[in-house]
């Protein structure tokens, strides 16, 4: 997928990205299936994510980590699992 934070900026490609709260951004992912995972920044998992990735900019997830985190969601989605099985592990 690709993100940019202003209309004039270039698209930047990511395998996985963390978008901090209130950061204006645009994304595109033509022809790709992707998941948006929202975490309340005030929650304990949200605080861990912000502590690790900071605030104020888009942070890239390392490719291997993005793939490892996406694999169970991808498998559940493409096997038509019930919505309750489309969950994200509680880790940051």
QUITAVEN-V173483 format. One record per pair of residues at least 12 apart in sequence whose C-alpha atoms are under 7 Angstrom apart, sorted by sequence separation. I is the first residue (numbers start at 0). GAP is how many residues later the second one is. If there is no record, write none. Layout:
# QUITAVEN-V173483
i,gap
I,GAP
I,GAP
This chain:
# QUITAVEN-V173483
i,gap
0,12
1,12
0,13
72,13
0,14
72,14
4,19
5,19
4,20
20,20
3,21
4,21
2,22
3,22
2,23
3,23
2,24
1,25
2,25
1,26
0,27
1,27
0,28
22,33
19,35
19,36
19,37
18,38
19,38
18,39
17,40
18,40
16,41
17,41
16,42
17,42
16,43
48,43
15,44
16,44
47,44
15,45
44,45
13,46
14,46
44,46
15,47
44,47
14,48
15,50
14,51
